[in-house]
Amino acid sequence: MELLTTNNVWMMICTALVFFMHLGFAFLEIGLTRQKNTLNILFKNIFIITIGLLLYCLVGFNLMYPGFAEGALGVVGFAGFGLEAPLIDGVLDLAYNEGYTYWTDFLFQGMFAATAATIVSGAVAERMKIGPFMIFTVIYVGVIYPIAGSWKWGGGFLDNLETPFYDFAGSTLVHSVGGWAALVAVCLLGARIGKFKNGILQAIPGHNIPLATAGVLILWLGWFGFNGGSVLSADPSLTSLTLVTTCLAAASGGVVAAIVSFLKFKNLDLTMFLNGILGGLVGITAGADQMSPTDAILIGAIAGAIIVFAVSLIDKLKLDDPVGAIAVHLVCGIWGTLAVGIFGNLAGLDQFLSQLIGVGSYAAICIVSSFVIIYTLKKTVGIRVSEKEELEGLDAHEHGMSAYSDFRMNEH
């Protein structure tokens, strides 16, 4: 009982840290975008976490952990609507899991569920209608994410490969799931007005870089819960190693991104530094419990370099991602997933091939499902605001107010 209590308290602390990450995402997104769209972004972030928890309670948790029957294909299962804790004589069964109770399990996993839509929110910022985005969030978080998650974490087919696909805390299951949808959404939406003039890239600077910096530091702190909680217990050895590898990857990702960016663009770009930190965090997430400190530094460093070139490639393809979500969450998510087969305790050809199968499987479900949802919305209700609304700001037109009392349109 004492061990269960210790484990459960640690898991609840980690749940709180992952919840805190949503503030980090909000700060990062509003800091890297323009002042006239601040309230719109905050509204989306609040909607995501609130509706995400409700949907995960009603359907998501039991879609993600359906208890696949022996011999099942392990693709889709459903254990029923709502939550039903295991009871013995009317009392919560504390033998549900040696690391935490049923209720803690639900809440910790529920915090992960909303993150996928948050990734999309940043990529489509400043030009997507709020209504269609909310509809997309309900379907993607309520149905697609938990089904995809069941393939590995719910004991589905990827967990039952001869060499099981491995994703410790979600480089693919969380970050790439959001990243693929972000890529599809950006392609269907088009770039912001003024982003590309006569085919030439134009910088659209964010209005509050200090706020974006605070957001990244909050996210880094939240990752202590994201990865540390994925140990699923308070095991002192594994938990402390996971936190060390997580921090080292973040540090090396930031430093290398800053160096590579300086060599490529001849300036010390803070936003690239910040995205390098996030890239390192996403990259280590798939195998944080399997890596040595040196492995973690290498994985983070490669992720940091990838960020710089991925951002440049996305710009060359004339895709407009205001916060760098695709480079950070999709590209580095893929890298981190494949890195499990290259570095650490699981390194080997068989594991690498399983990681490839996992990446391909998630690409398929996420690209197809997000395209069907967003394309249908585009052809029915429309997904992009009018030119007038975009130029004057979504805050005024979609919310009827400004995030800042001293806002002046002609200044921004």
N, C-alpha and C positions, 0 to 999 in steps of 0.2 A: 504493500500500500504506500509506503514512504517513497519508493522508487517511482511508482506511478504518479504520485503527487508532484515530485520534482520534475519528471518528464512533462507532465501536463502543464505545469506553470511555465516552463521554458517554451512550450508550444504556444501558449497564450501570449507570451511576450513577443514571440516571433510573429504571431498573427497581428498584433498591434503595430509592429514595425512594417509589415507588408501593407497594412492599411495606411500608414503614414506615407508610403510611397506615392499614394494618389495625390497628396499635396505636392510632392516633388514633381510629378508629371505636370500638374496644373501650373506650377511656377515656371517650369522649363518652357512649356508651350506658350504661355502668355508673354514671357520674356523675349522669346525669339520671333514673335509676331508683332503686328502693329497695334497701337493703343486703341484704335477704333473697333477692334474685334475682341477685346479682352473679356468682356462680360459673356460673349457667346461661347468662348472657350471654357470659361469657368462653369457655365451652365451645363455644357456637355460633360465635363468631368464629374460634376456632382450627379448628373443623371446616370452616368455609367456605373458608379459605385452603388447607388441606391437601387436601380432596377436590376443590376447584376446580382446583388445579394438576394433579392426577391425571387428572381428567375432561378437562381441556383438552388434555393430552398424548394421551390415548387416542382421543378423538373430536372435541373442541371445535375445535381448531386447524384441522383439515381440513374441518369443517363451515363455519367462518367464512371460510376461504380455500380454496374448493374448485377455483378455476380454472375459472369458468363458461365453457363452450364458446361460440363465436360463434353467435349466434342463440338462445341459451338464454333462458328466461324470467327467469332471475336471481332465483329465489325460494328454491330449496333445491338444494344440491349437496353432494357428499361426495367427498373425495379419498382416502379410505381410513383404516384404523385406525392409530394410532400415529404416530410421527415418523420421517421418512426424509429426512435432509439431502441436498442435492444434492452429489454427489461427482464429481471428475475424477481418474481413476486412483487411486481410494481416498482422495483428499485432499479436504477440504472446499472446495467451489467458492466462492471469495471474491468472485466476480462475481455472487453471488445478489442482492445489493442494494448500491448504492453507499454506503448509510448504516450498514449493520450486517450481521452474519452471520445465517444461518438460526437458529442456536441463540438468539441474542440476541432475534431477532424473536419466537420462540415465548415466551420467558420474559417479555418486556415485555408482550405481549398477554395472557399468562396471568394477570398481576397484575391487569389490568383485569377479567377475566372474573368473578373472585370478588366484585367490588365490588357487583354487582347484588343478590346475596343478602344482603350485609351491610346494605344499605339496608333490606331487608325485616325483618331481625333486630331492628333498633331499633324499628320500627313495631309489631311484635307482641310486644314485650317484656312480661314479667311475667304472661302468661296462656296462651301457646301451648305445647302439648306438644312436647318435644324431638324425639321420634321422627318425627312428621309433618313437623316443620320440616326435619329432615335429608332426608327423602324428597323434599320440595319442592325443596330446594337441589340435590340430585343431578339432578333432571329439568330445573329451570330453568337452572342454570348449565351442565349438560352438554349440553343440547339447544336450549332456546329461545333463550338469549342468543347462542350462535354463529350460529344460523340468522338471527336478527334482525340481527346484526352484519354478516353477509355481504351484506345488501341494500345497504349503503353501502361499508364498508371492504373487503369481499370482491369488489367489482366487480359487485354485483347490480343489480336494476332501478332502485333509487333513484339509483345512481351513473350510470345511463345515461338519465336523463330529459333532455329537450332542454336544460333548465337544471338541471344536476345538484344534487340535494340536498346540502347541505354541513353537516358536523358534524366540526369539526377534532379534538376530543379526547373527545367523548362526552356533551354536554349531554343528548342524546336517547339515543344508542346505549348509554350506560352508566347515567346518572342517571335518565332517564325510564323506562328498561326496569325498573330497580329500583323506581322510584316508582309505576308503574302496578300492579305486583304488590303493593306495600305497601298501596295503596288497596283493592284487592280483598280482601286478607287481613284488613285492619282491619274492613271491612264484614261479612265472614263470621264473624269472631271475636266481635265485640261489644266493648263497653268494659270496662275493669277494674272490679271491685267497688268501689263508693264514688266512682267518677269523676263520676257524675251521680246526685244524690239528689233525687228528686221533680222530675226534669227540669232541675235547677240544677247548673251546672258546679262541681265541687269541685277545688281544686288538690291534686295529689299530688306534693309536691316531691321532687326527687332527693336522694340521700344524700351526694353529694360533688361540689359545684360546682367546687372547685379542680381536681379530676380531669377534669371535663368541659371546663374551660378549657384545661387542658394538652392534651386531645384535639383541640380545635379548632386550637390552635397547631401541633400535630404534623400535622394534616391540611393546614393552610396550607403548611407546609414540604413535605409530600409532593406538593402540587400543582405544585411546581417541576418534579418529575419527570413528573407526570400530563400537564401541558400542555407543559412544556419538551421532554419526550421525544417528544411527538406531532409535533414538527418532523421527526422521523425522521432527523436528522443533527445534527452540531454546528455547523451554519451559524451563524456569529457574529451576523450581523445579525438573522435571523429568530428565533433562539433568545432573544437578549437582549430583543427587542421583546415576544415572547410572555411572558417572565417579568415584564416591566414591566406589561403590560396585565392579567396575572393578579393581581399584587399590588395594583394600583390599584383593580380591581373589588372585590377582597376588602375593602380599606380603606373604600371608599365604601359598600359594602353594609352593613358593620358600623355605620358612623357614622349612616347614614340610618335603619337599623332602630332604633337606639337613640333617635334623635330622634323618629321617628314613634310609637314605642312610648310614649315619655314624654308626647307630646301626647295620645295616645289613652287611656292608662291612668294618667297622672300619677305614674309611678314609673320609676326608672332600672333597668330589668330586664336583668341581665347575660345571662341565657339568650337573650333576644331579640337582644341585641348579638352574641352568639356565632353564633346561627343566621343573622343578617344577613351576617356574614362568609362563612359557608358558602354562603348564597344568592348572594352576589356571585361566589364562585368557580365555582359551578355555572353561573351565568348567562353568564360570560365564556368558558366552556370550549368552546362550539360555534364561536366565531369569534375566539379569542385571537390568532391569527396575522394576522387581517384588520383589526384595529381600531387606531385611534390612541389615545394615552393619554386624550384627552378622551372619545372614544367609550367606552372601558373604564370611565371614572368614571361616565358616564351609565348604562351598562348595569348596573353594580354598584349604583348608587343606586336605580334602579327595582326591581332585585331585592330590595334591602333593604326598600323600602316594601312590596313584594308580600308578603314574609315575614310582616309584622305582620298584614296583612289576611287572608292565607291561613290563618294559625294561628287567627285569630278565626272565620273561616268554617268551618273544620274542627270547631272546638268547637261552633258553632251547629248543625252537622249531627249533633252527638252522636257524632262519630267520635273514638276515643281513640288518639292517636299520641304516646306518651310522649316521644319525642325530636324531634318536628317533622320527621320524614323526608319525609312527603308534601309539606309546604310547601316544604322545601328542595330536594329532588331531583326531584320531579315538577313542581310549579308553576314553580319557577325554571328547571328544565330546559327546559320548554316555552317560557318567556320567552326564555331564552338562544338557543334554536334559531331562534325567529322574529326575534330581534334581528339575526341575520346578514343578513336581507333589509331591515333598516331602517338599520343603521349600517355603517360600514366600506367596504372595497373592493368588496364584492359587493352592496351595497344596490341594490334595484330591485324592481319589481313582479313580474317573472318569478321572481326568486330567492325573494321572499317567498312566492309561490304554491308553489314547490317545497318550501320549508320547511314549509308547511302540509300538503302531501301527505306529507312525511316524518313529521310529528307524528301525523297521522291513521293512517298505516300502522303505526307502532309502537304506537299506542294499541290498534289492532285486535288485533294478534298477542299483545300482553302481557295485555290484559284477558281475551281468550278463553282463552288458554293457562293463565294463573294461576288463573282461575275454575275451569276444568275440573280442574286438579290439586288445588287446595285444597278445592273442593266435594266432589270424590270422596273425599278424605281425611276430610272432615267426616262424610260419610254412611257411611263404612266403619269407620275406626279412631277417629274423633273427633279434633278439633284443639285442644280447650280442656281445660285441667286442671280438676279438681273445685274446688268452692268452698273446701273445707278446704285443698287444696294451694295454692290461690292466696292464701288468707289467711295461711297459715303460711310460705309461700315456696317457690319452685321448687328452691332450693338443697338444702333438707332432703329434699324428696320425690322429686326426680328425680335427685339426685346423692349424697344421703346424707351431706352434709357442708356446712360453712359456709366462705365466703371469708375470714371474720375469726374469729380464735380467741376473741375476747371478745364475740361476738354474743349478745344476749339478745332473745328473741322479744318479750317484753312492752314492750321499749323501741322497737320498730320495727314 
